[in-house]
């Protein structure tokens, strides 16, 4: 049995295409998003909020929340089963680790932790202007 050289080239090209497709297609997937997350800031400081997953693979900005206000951020990249939220102002930071189940149960509503306010007070950081 003789194999023609043209057939070998076609088979090699087809195999290359299959492997390239298997590697490239997953990399082209767009991330999934959650509809929104509401952050309640009952403290007298503005707060910047970010989110990451349980592996801390990279932070996604949720945005700023003014003092004594609530803000709903929409179309946030889904962080999976574990969400770590970072709240920051004036060089002080507090984090909250929440499961997707907890966020769902709470209606995707979180409150800036008192821990951040305690740290800001202890550091002597003045309240944000009204």
N, C-alpha and C positions, 0 to 999 in steps of 0.2 A: 504494500500500500504506500502510495506516494502522497505527501502533503505538499500542496502548492504553496509557494512563498506568499502569495496574496492573501490566502486564508489565514496564515499565521499573523499577518499584520492586522487583519480585521479582528481576530480573536484578542490580540494584545490590546488594541484600541478599545474594544468593548469592555475588557477587564479594567483597563485604566479608567474609563468613564464611570463604571460602576463603583469603583473605590473612591474616586473623586466626589461623586454624588453623595455617597454614604458619609463622607467627611464634611463636605461643605454645607449640605442642606441643614443639618442640625445647628450649625453656626449662624445661619441666616434667620433663625426663628426670632420673632420679636417677643419681648418679655410680656408677661400678662400684667394686668393692672387691677387694682381695687377701685371701686367707684369713688370712694372718699373716706377720709378720716377726719373727725372733728376733734380739735384740741381746745380744751377749756383752760384758760390761764387766769386763775383767781388772785394772782399775786401782783404787787405794785411794780413789777419789772417787765419790760418786753422780753420775749423769749424767742430764740431760734430753735426750730425742731428739725431733726434728721432721723432717718430710719436705716437700719441694716438688718441682715438676716442673722440667724444663730451662729454662723461661721464668721461674721463680721467681714464679709466679702467686699464691702464697699458701701459708702454712705450715700443715701438719696435724700436730697433736700425736700422737706415738707413745707417749710416756709416759716415766716415770722408770725407771732401772735402777740398783739399789743396787750399791755397791762390791763387787767380786769376785763378782758374780752374773750370771745370764743371765735374760732376760725375753722372753716371746713376746707380742707385741701382736697382737690379731686384728681382723678387719674394718677394715682401714686403707684409706682412699680411694686408689684406684689413681692413681699419678702419671704413668702412661704409659711411654714408651720410655726416658726419662731420669729418674732419681731422684737428688735431692740430699738427703743426710741431714746434719742439723746436730746436733752433740753439744755440750752446754754445761754448765758448772758454774763457780761463783765468778767470773762475769764473763768467763770464758775460753771460746772457741768453736773448734771444728775442724769441717770439713765433708768429706764424701766424696761424690763424683759417681760414680754407678754406672748402668750400663745395665740394662734389664729382663733382657736375656740373661745378664748377669753375676750378677744376683740369682737368677735361675732356676738357673743352673749351681751356685751356692753354696747352693742349697736355701733361699733367702730367709733366710740367716743372715749377719749382719754383726758385726764386732767394732769396739768404740770405738777410734778411731785413737790410736796412741802419741803423735801430735802434740798431742792434748789434754792428756795426762799431762805431756808436756814443758813445755807452756805453764803448766799449773797449778803444777808444780814451780818453774819460773822465776819465777812471780809470788809464790811463797811461800804459796800457798793450803794451809792445813792439810788433812790427809786427813779424809774423812768419818768420823764415829764409827761403830764397829761396831754 
